[in-house]
Amino acid sequence: MEHGEHLAAIDLGSNSFHMVVARQAHGEVQILDGLSEKVQLGAGLDGDNRLDGETQERALDCLGRFAQRIAGIPRGSVRVVGTNTLRQARNAREFIDRAEAVLGHDIEIVAGREEARLIYLGVAHSLADDAGQRLVVDIGGGSTELIIGERFESTETESLHMGCVSFAQRFFTDGTITEKAFDRAVTAARQEVLSIHANYRRLGWQQAVGASGTIKAISQVCVDNGWSETGITMEGLKKARKKVIKAGKVEQLDLKGLREDRRAIFPSGLAILYGIFEQLSIDQMEVSGGALREGLLYDLLGRFAHEDVRERSIQSLMSRHHVERTQAERVCDTAMGLYHQVAKSWQLEDDELADTLRWGALLHEVGLAVSHSQFHKHGAYLVTNSDLPGFSRQEQQAVAVLVRGHRRKLPLSALSELPDDEQQGLLRLCLVLRLSARLHHARCDEVIPEMVLKAEDNSLSLQFPAHWLEEHPLTLADLEQEQDYFRAGGYELRLIDN
């Protein structure tokens, strides 16, 4: 994947869209420019969890402005992620297709815990590299992430279903603020935190840090009104609560330090943070300038330096489910060898596709941890539903399709659920992986022969040394059976035994 000196990260949040443009220098990130627009994507979800047309147009207009700023930055140097609202929206794929056309870059949907990991990475790089555990809190429009970590590594990541936009709609309808509604919002926040309370308190932390626009806004109000010298204190939150309830209406909120564009969601964000402070017994919280988008930049730098957290995730999943590494590596090596023979003919010359095939090959037997019967289906389920740090939802789905499709019937229905421009490439990767798995069916160290694999539009020709297939009748039987599966998928497999 091409990458250059300049990088960009875009966070399609439930409240605001943020973009940072940076320059990489000696393994560090130098921020050059930042843009932020309040799109309120989360407020555009209707009763059926579909993004309405007006919100989509507002979002696309914003992305059009972002696109102008990042024109000229290579595809491999830009990461765009969608968070809670795009995780929920039933028509997210329709919106993403339109948004990708505007931006000219792929959009990843990240799971809640992956969002939390990236937030921690961004925060950690904005703070002194001190020893000791820290708690990081990020209140977004649709979800709130809480992370415990030390230095640059997160150890506990959670994403809770509460955010300043969703709580504003739920508790402060029409901008009305009452003491009862505020306390109900605080209680709802405490209930969400209760599920992680015992584990987080057991682990403990020496420092609490807040990220996100909501927490920065609360801090600014506390400092400007003299309720804290720096950051946020419980005492400051209590004073802010009194002022907010006294106002009675969002439009009546007149707090020193509160920006106009933050007014509508300030009471809900304050209630969520109040509940977190109470439930986790926090007295003092510092505020960080780093967040999700900075985390994306540092994660991107790691990939450039071949320190890709996705590799660790694959190895961890293999260990957790006791994958037989020798067999996985045999199949992987053969799959990659065959891939390189057909990549050009089949338009598969892409680093991400090569990585997807390699990961699918390493995990193709992960489902054996559940049962031998239908293990390809069990494996696809495990890959789809495991927390895999570094992976977007789309990347996990692609690997899962390969695991599902490495044996038995080709997963044509699963492929049909993917974007049109990805289906053919993944089907072809499936075919390559299937051949590799068949060739190593015996699970032994016998060296397979030098083979020549040639690809045309809808066919593969696999040529063996003279008489090799005759001398290996079980492999021949496997490959002849594979010919039937290929035909069902619209492809022809020709076997040549010269």
C-alpha positions as CSV (number, residue, x, y, z in Angstrom):
1,M,0.0,0.0,0.0
2,E,1.4,3.4,-1.0
3,H,2.1,5.9,1.8
4,G,3.9,9.2,2.0
5,E,5.2,11.8,4.3
6,H,1.7,13.2,5.1
7,L,-1.0,11.4,7.0
8,A,-4.7,12.0,7.7
9,A,-7.3,10.5,10.0
10,I,-11.0,11.2,10.0
11,D,-13.4,10.2,12.8
12,L,-17.1,10.0,11.7
13,G,-18.5,10.4,15.2
14,S,-22.1,10.4,16.3
15,N,-22.0,14.1,17.2
16,S,-19.1,15.6,15.2
17,F,-16.8,14.7,12.3
18,H,-13.2,15.4,13.0
19,M,-10.2,15.3,10.7
20,V,-6.5,15.8,11.4
21,V,-3.7,16.1,8.8
22,A,-0.2,15.4,10.0
23,R,3.3,14.8,9.0
24,Q,5.4,11.9,10.0
25,A,8.9,12.7,11.2
26,H,11.3,10.2,12.9
27,G,8.4,7.9,14.0
28,E,6.5,10.8,15.5
29,V,3.4,12.6,14.4
30,Q,3.4,16.4,13.8
31,I,-0.1,17.8,13.5
32,L,-0.4,20.3,10.7
33,D,-4.1,20.9,10.5
34,G,-7.4,20.0,12.1
35,L,-11.0,20.4,11.1
36,S,-14.2,19.6,13.0
37,E,-17.8,20.0,12.1
38,K,-20.9,19.2,14.2
39,V,-22.8,16.9,11.9
40,Q,-24.9,15.1,14.6
41,L,-25.1,11.9,12.8
42,G,-26.6,10.1,15.8
43,A,-29.6,12.5,15.8
44,G,-30.4,11.4,12.3
45,L,-31.3,7.8,13.2
46,D,-35.1,7.2,12.9
47,G,-37.2,4.7,14.8
48,D,-36.0,1.9,12.5
49,N,-32.4,2.8,13.1
50,R,-32.0,4.2,9.6
51,L,-30.1,7.4,8.8
52,D,-32.5,10.0,7.3
53,G,-31.8,11.7,4.1
54,E,-31.2,15.2,5.5
55,T,-28.6,13.9,7.9
56,Q,-26.8,12.0,5.1
57,E,-26.7,15.1,3.0
58,R,-25.3,17.2,5.8
59,A,-22.6,14.5,6.4
60,L,-21.7,14.2,2.8
61,D,-21.4,18.0,2.5
62,C,-18.9,18.0,5.4
63,L,-16.9,15.1,3.8
64,G,-16.8,17.0,0.6
65,R,-14.9,19.8,2.4
66,F,-12.7,17.3,4.1
67,A,-11.9,15.7,0.8
68,Q,-10.6,18.9,-0.6
69,R,-8.1,19.2,2.2
70,I,-6.7,15.7,1.8
71,A,-6.5,15.6,-2.0
72,G,-3.1,14.3,-2.9
73,I,-2.5,12.3,0.2
74,P,-2.1,8.6,-0.9
75,R,-4.8,6.1,0.0
76,G,-2.5,4.1,2.3
77,S,-1.9,7.2,4.4
78,V,-5.5,8.1,5.2
79,R,-7.7,6.2,7.7
80,V,-11.4,7.0,8.0
81,V,-13.5,5.3,10.7
82,G,-17.1,5.2,11.6
83,T,-18.2,4.6,15.2
84,N,-21.4,4.1,17.2
85,T,-24.0,5.5,14.8
86,L,-22.6,3.7,11.8
87,R,-22.4,0.5,13.9
88,Q,-26.1,0.8,14.5
89,A,-27.5,2.2,11.3
90,R,-29.3,-0.4,9.2
91,N,-28.6,1.5,6.1
92,A,-24.9,2.2,7.0
93,R,-23.7,0.4,3.8
94,E,-25.7,2.7,1.6
95,F,-24.3,5.8,3.3
96,I,-20.7,4.5,3.3
97,D,-20.8,3.8,-0.4
98,R,-21.8,7.4,-1.0
99,A,-19.3,8.8,1.5
100,E,-16.4,6.7,0.0
101,A,-17.2,8.2,-3.4
102,V,-17.0,11.7,-2.0
103,L,-13.8,11.1,0.0
104,G,-12.0,8.8,-2.4
105,H,-10.9,6.7,0.6
106,D,-12.3,3.6,2.3
107,I,-14.3,3.9,5.5
108,E,-13.8,1.3,8.3
109,I,-16.5,0.6,10.9
110,V,-14.7,-0.2,14.1
111,A,-16.2,-2.1,17.0
112,G,-16.6,-0.4,20.4
113,R,-13.5,-2.0,22.0
114,E,-11.4,-1.3,18.9
115,E,-12.5,2.4,19.2
116,A,-11.5,2.3,22.9
117,R,-8.1,0.9,22.0
118,L,-7.5,3.6,19.4
119,I,-8.6,6.4,21.8
120,Y,-6.2,5.1,24.5
121,L,-3.4,5.1,21.9
122,G,-4.1,8.8,21.0
123,V,-4.4,9.8,24.7
124,A,-1.2,8.0,25.7
125,H,0.8,9.8,23.0
126,S,-0.4,13.2,24.3
127,L,0.7,12.6,27.9
128,A,4.1,12.2,29.6
129,D,5.4,8.6,29.3
130,D,5.0,7.9,33.0
131,A,4.8,4.5,34.7
132,G,1.5,3.6,36.5
133,Q,-1.9,2.7,35.3
134,R,-4.3,5.3,34.0
135,L,-8.1,5.3,33.4
136,V,-9.1,7.0,30.2
137,V,-12.7,8.1,29.6
138,D,-14.1,9.3,26.3
139,I,-17.8,10.5,26.0
140,G,-19.0,10.4,22.4
141,G,-22.3,11.1,20.8
142,G,-23.5,7.5,20.9
143,S,-21.1,5.6,23.1
144,T,-18.7,6.1,26.0
145,E,-15.4,4.3,26.1
146,L,-13.5,3.5,29.3
147,I,-10.0,2.1,29.2
148,I,-7.4,1.1,31.6
149,G,-3.8,1.0,30.4
150,E,-0.2,1.7,31.2
151,R,2.2,3.7,29.0
152,F,1.1,3.0,25.4
153,E,-0.7,-0.4,26.0
154,S,-4.3,-0.7,26.9
155,T,-5.2,-3.6,29.1
156,E,-9.0,-3.3,29.6
157,T,-11.2,-1.7,26.9
158,E,-15.0,-1.2,27.2
159,S,-17.6,0.7,25.1
160,L,-20.8,1.5,26.9
161,H,-24.1,2.3,25.2
162,M,-24.5,5.9,26.4
163,G,-23.6,9.1,24.7
164,C,-24.3,12.8,24.8
165,V,-26.6,12.8,21.7
166,S,-28.5,9.7,22.7
167,F,-28.9,10.9,26.3
168,A,-30.0,14.3,25.2
169,Q,-32.8,12.7,23.1
170,R,-33.7,10.3,26.0
171,F,-33.7,12.6,29.0
172,F,-33.8,16.2,27.9
173,T,-36.4,16.1,25.2
174,D,-37.1,19.5,23.6
175,G,-34.2,21.0,25.6
176,T,-36.1,20.9,28.9
177,I,-33.9,20.3,32.0
178,T,-35.4,19.3,35.3
179,E,-33.7,18.0,38.4
180,K,-35.6,14.7,38.1
181,A,-34.5,14.2,34.5
182,F,-30.9,15.0,35.3
183,D,-30.8,12.6,38.2
184,R,-32.4,9.9,36.0
185,A,-29.7,10.4,33.4
186,V,-27.0,10.1,36.1
187,T,-28.6,6.9,37.4
188,A,-28.7,5.5,33.9
189,A,-25.0,6.3,33.4
190,R,-24.2,4.6,36.7
191,Q,-26.2,1.5,35.7
192,E,-24.1,1.3,32.5
193,V,-20.8,1.6,34.4
194,L,-22.0,-0.9,37.0
195,S,-21.3,-3.8,34.6
196,I,-17.5,-3.0,34.6
197,H,-17.3,-1.4,38.1
198,A,-15.9,-4.3,40.0
199,N,-13.3,-5.3,37.5
200,Y,-12.1,-1.7,37.0
201,R,-11.9,-0.9,40.7
202,R,-10.0,-4.2,41.3
203,L,-7.4,-3.2,38.6
204,G,-7.2,0.4,39.9
205,W,-5.4,3.4,38.4
206,Q,-3.2,6.2,39.5
207,Q,-4.4,8.8,37.0
208,A,-7.8,9.5,35.5
209,V,-7.8,11.2,32.1
210,G,-10.7,12.5,30.0
211,A,-10.7,12.8,26.2
212,S,-13.3,14.0,23.7
213,G,-15.0,17.3,23.0
214,T,-17.7,16.8,25.7
215,I,-15.1,16.3,28.5
216,K,-13.0,19.3,27.2
217,A,-16.2,21.4,27.2
218,I,-17.0,20.4,30.8
219,S,-13.4,21.1,31.9
220,Q,-13.5,24.6,30.2
221,V,-16.6,25.5,32.1
222,C,-15.2,24.3,35.4
223,V,-12.0,26.2,35.0
224,D,-13.6,29.4,33.6
225,N,-16.1,29.6,36.4
226,G,-13.4,29.0,39.0
227,W,-14.8,25.6,40.1
228,S,-11.5,23.9,39.5
229,E,-7.9,25.1,38.8
230,T,-7.3,22.6,36.1
231,G,-9.2,19.6,34.7
232,I,-12.4,18.4,36.4
233,T,-13.2,17.8,40.0
234,M,-16.3,16.2,41.7
235,E,-16.9,19.5,43.4
236,G,-16.8,21.3,40.0
237,L,-19.3,18.8,38.6
238,K,-21.7,19.4,41.5
239,K,-21.6,23.2,40.9
240,A,-22.1,22.7,37.1
241,R,-25.1,20.4,37.9
242,K,-26.8,23.1,40.0
243,K,-26.3,25.8,37.3
244,V,-27.7,23.5,34.5
245,I,-30.8,22.5,36.5
246,K,-31.4,26.1,37.5
247,A,-31.4,27.1,33.8
248,G,-34.3,24.8,33.1
249,K,-33.9,25.0,29.3
250,V,-31.0,24.4,27.0
251,E,-31.4,27.8,25.4
252,Q,-31.2,29.4,28.8
253,L,-27.8,27.9,29.6
254,D,-25.4,30.8,30.1
255,L,-22.2,29.3,31.5
256,K,-18.9,31.1,31.1
257,G,-16.7,29.0,28.8
258,L,-19.6,27.1,27.2
259,R,-19.6,27.4,23.4
260,E,-22.9,27.8,21.5
261,D,-22.4,24.7,19.5
262,R,-21.9,22.6,22.7
263,R,-25.0,23.9,24.5
264,A,-27.6,21.4,23.3
265,I,-25.6,18.3,24.5
266,F,-23.9,19.9,27.6
267,P,-26.5,18.7,30.2
268,S,-26.4,15.1,28.9
269,G,-22.6,15.0,28.7
270,L,-22.4,16.4,32.2
271,A,-24.9,13.8,33.5
272,I,-22.9,11.0,32.0
273,L,-19.6,12.2,33.5
274,Y,-21.3,12.8,36.8
275,G,-22.5,9.2,36.9
276,I,-19.0,7.9,36.0
277,F,-17.4,10.0,38.7
278,E,-19.9,8.7,41.3
279,Q,-19.8,5.1,40.3
280,L,-16.0,4.8,40.0
281,S,-15.3,7.2,43.0
282,I,-13.3,9.6,40.9
283,D,-12.3,12.9,42.5
284,Q,-10.0,14.5,39.9
285,M,-9.7,14.1,36.1
286,E,-7.1,15.5,33.8
287,V,-8.0,16.4,30.2
288,S,-6.1,15.2,27.2
289,G,-5.7,16.7,23.8
290,G,-5.4,13.3,22.1
291,A,-8.3,11.1,21.1
292,L,-9.5,8.7,18.5
293,R,-8.1,10.5,15.4
294,E,-4.6,10.8,17.0
295,G,-4.8,7.1,17.9
296,L,-5.5,6.3,14.2
297,L,-2.4,8.2,13.1
298,Y,-0.1,6.4,15.5
299,D,-1.7,3.0,14.6
300,L,-1.0,3.9,10.9
301,L,2.6,4.7,11.8
302,G,2.8,1.3,13.4
303,R,1.7,-0.4,10.3
304,F,4.3,1.4,8.2
305,A,6.9,0.2,10.7
306,H,5.7,-3.4,10.5
307,E,4.4,-3.2,14.1
308,D,0.9,-4.0,13.1
309,V,-1.3,-4.8,16.1
310,R,-3.5,-7.0,13.7
311,E,-0.6,-9.5,13.5
312,R,-0.7,-9.8,17.3
313,S,-4.4,-10.3,17.3
314,I,-4.2,-13.2,14.8
315,Q,-1.5,-14.9,16.8
316,S,-3.5,-14.4,20.0
317,L,-6.6,-15.9,18.5
318,M,-4.6,-18.9,17.2
319,S,-3.2,-19.4,20.7
320,R,-6.5,-19.0,22.5
321,H,-8.2,-21.7,20.3
322,H,-5.2,-24.0,20.1
323,V,-4.7,-23.8,16.3
324,E,-2.2,-26.4,15.1
325,R,0.5,-23.9,14.0
326,T,2.5,-26.3,11.8
327,Q,-0.5,-27.1,9.7
328,A,-1.7,-23.5,9.6
329,E,1.7,-22.3,8.4
330,R,1.9,-25.1,5.8
331,V,-1.4,-24.0,4.3
332,C,-0.4,-20.3,4.6
333,D,2.9,-20.7,2.8
334,T,1.3,-22.6,-0.1
335,A,-1.6,-20.2,-0.4
336,M,0.8,-17.2,-0.6
337,G,2.9,-19.0,-3.2
338,L,-0.1,-19.7,-5.4
339,Y,-1.5,-16.2,-4.8
340,H,1.7,-14.6,-6.2
341,Q,1.3,-16.7,-9.4
342,V,-2.2,-15.4,-10.1
343,A,-2.3,-12.0,-8.4
344,K,-1.7,-10.0,-11.6
345,S,-4.0,-12.0,-13.9
346,W,-6.8,-11.9,-11.3
347,Q,-6.3,-8.2,-10.3
348,L,-5.4,-9.2,-6.7
349,E,-2.2,-7.2,-6.4
350,D,-3.1,-5.4,-3.2
351,D,-1.4,-5.5,0.2
352,E,-4.7,-5.7,2.0
353,L,-5.9,-8.6,-0.1
354,A,-2.6,-10.4,0.5
355,D,-2.9,-9.8,4.2
356,T,-6.5,-11.1,4.2
357,L,-5.5,-14.3,2.5
358,R,-2.6,-14.8,4.9
359,W,-4.8,-14.3,8.0
360,G,-7.5,-16.5,6.6
361,A,-5.0,-19.3,5.9
362,L,-3.6,-19.1,9.5
363,L,-7.1,-19.2,11.0
364,H,-8.7,-21.6,8.6
365,E,-8.9,-24.4,11.3
366,V,-9.7,-22.2,14.3
367,G,-13.2,-23.6,14.4
368,L,-11.9,-27.1,15.4
369,A,-11.8,-25.6,18.9
370,V,-15.6,-25.9,18.8
371,S,-16.2,-29.1,16.8
372,H,-14.8,-31.0,13.9
373,S,-18.3,-31.1,12.3
374,Q,-18.9,-27.9,10.3
375,F,-15.6,-26.4,11.7
376,H,-15.4,-24.0,8.8
377,K,-18.7,-22.4,10.0
378,H,-17.6,-22.4,13.6
379,G,-14.4,-20.7,12.6
380,A,-16.2,-18.0,10.6
381,Y,-18.3,-17.3,13.7
382,L,-15.3,-17.0,16.0
383,V,-13.5,-14.7,13.6
384,T,-16.6,-12.5,13.1
385,N,-17.4,-12.2,16.8
386,S,-14.0,-12.1,18.6
387,D,-12.5,-8.9,19.7
388,L,-9.5,-8.5,17.3
389,P,-7.6,-5.3,18.1
390,G,-6.5,-3.4,15.0
391,F,-9.3,-4.9,12.8
392,S,-12.3,-3.0,11.4
393,R,-15.6,-4.8,11.1
394,Q,-15.1,-5.1,7.3
395,E,-11.7,-6.6,7.7
396,Q,-12.9,-9.2,10.2
397,Q,-15.8,-10.1,7.9
398,A,-13.5,-10.6,4.9
399,V,-11.2,-13.0,6.9
400,A,-14.3,-14.8,8.2
401,V,-15.6,-15.3,4.6
402,L,-12.3,-17.0,3.7
403,V,-12.4,-19.2,6.8
404,R,-16.0,-20.1,6.0
405,G,-15.2,-20.7,2.3
406,H,-12.0,-22.8,2.6
407,R,-14.0,-26.1,2.4
408,R,-17.3,-27.6,1.4
409,K,-19.7,-25.3,-0.5
410,L,-18.5,-21.8,-1.5
411,P,-20.1,-19.1,0.7
412,L,-21.9,-17.4,-2.1
413,S,-24.6,-16.0,0.1
414,A,-22.1,-14.5,2.6
415,L,-20.1,-13.0,-0.3
416,S,-23.3,-11.4,-1.7
417,E,-23.7,-9.4,1.5
418,L,-20.3,-7.7,0.9
419,P,-19.9,-4.5,-1.2
420,D,-20.0,-5.3,-5.0
421,D,-16.5,-4.3,-5.6
422,E,-15.1,-6.7,-3.0
423,Q,-17.0,-9.9,-3.9
424,Q,-15.0,-11.1,-6.9
425,G,-11.6,-10.6,-5.2
426,L,-12.6,-12.4,-2.0
427,L,-14.2,-15.3,-4.0
428,R,-10.9,-15.7,-5.9
429,L,-8.9,-15.7,-2.6
430,C,-11.3,-18.4,-1.4
431,L,-10.4,-20.5,-4.4
432,V,-6.7,-20.1,-3.8
433,L,-7.1,-21.0,-0.1
434,R,-9.2,-24.1,-0.9
435,L,-6.5,-25.5,-3.2
436,S,-3.9,-24.9,-0.5
437,A,-6.0,-26.7,2.2
438,R,-6.6,-29.6,-0.2
439,L,-2.9,-30.0,-1.0
440,H,-2.1,-30.3,2.7
441,H,-5.0,-32.6,3.6
442,A,-2.6,-35.3,4.7
443,R,-1.2,-33.0,7.4
444,C,2.3,-34.2,7.0
445,D,5.8,-32.8,6.2
446,E,6.0,-34.3,2.8
447,V,7.1,-31.5,0.5
448,I,4.5,-30.7,-2.1
449,P,5.9,-30.4,-5.7
450,E,6.6,-27.2,-7.6
451,M,3.3,-26.3,-9.3
452,V,2.3,-23.8,-11.9
453,L,-1.0,-22.0,-11.3
454,K,-2.4,-20.0,-14.2
455,A,-5.5,-17.8,-14.0
456,E,-7.9,-16.6,-16.6
457,D,-11.2,-14.8,-16.1
458,N,-13.2,-17.7,-14.7
459,S,-10.7,-20.5,-14.6
460,L,-7.6,-21.9,-13.0
461,S,-5.1,-24.3,-14.4
462,L,-3.0,-26.2,-11.9
463,Q,-0.1,-28.0,-13.4
464,F,1.9,-30.7,-11.6
465,P,5.1,-32.5,-12.4
466,A,4.7,-35.6,-14.6
467,H,2.8,-38.4,-13.0
468,W,2.7,-36.7,-9.5
469,L,-1.1,-36.9,-9.3
470,E,-1.1,-40.5,-10.4
471,E,1.2,-41.3,-7.5
472,H,-1.0,-39.4,-5.1
473,P,-4.5,-40.7,-5.7
474,L,-6.0,-39.2,-2.6
475,T,-4.9,-35.7,-3.5
476,L,-6.3,-36.3,-7.0
477,A,-9.6,-37.4,-5.5
478,D,-9.7,-34.2,-3.3
479,L,-9.0,-31.9,-6.3
480,E,-11.5,-33.7,-8.5
481,Q,-14.1,-33.1,-5.8
482,E,-12.9,-29.5,-5.7
483,Q,-13.7,-29.2,-9.4
484,D,-17.4,-29.6,-8.6
485,Y,-17.3,-26.9,-5.9
486,F,-15.5,-24.5,-8.4
487,R,-18.2,-25.1,-11.0
488,A,-21.0,-24.3,-8.5
489,G,-19.2,-20.9,-8.0
490,G,-19.0,-20.2,-11.7
491,Y,-15.3,-21.2,-12.1
492,E,-13.4,-24.0,-13.8
493,L,-10.5,-25.9,-12.3
494,R,-8.3,-27.7,-14.8
495,L,-5.7,-30.3,-13.5
496,I,-2.6,-30.9,-15.6
497,D,-0.4,-33.9,-14.8
498,N,2.3,-33.8,-17.5
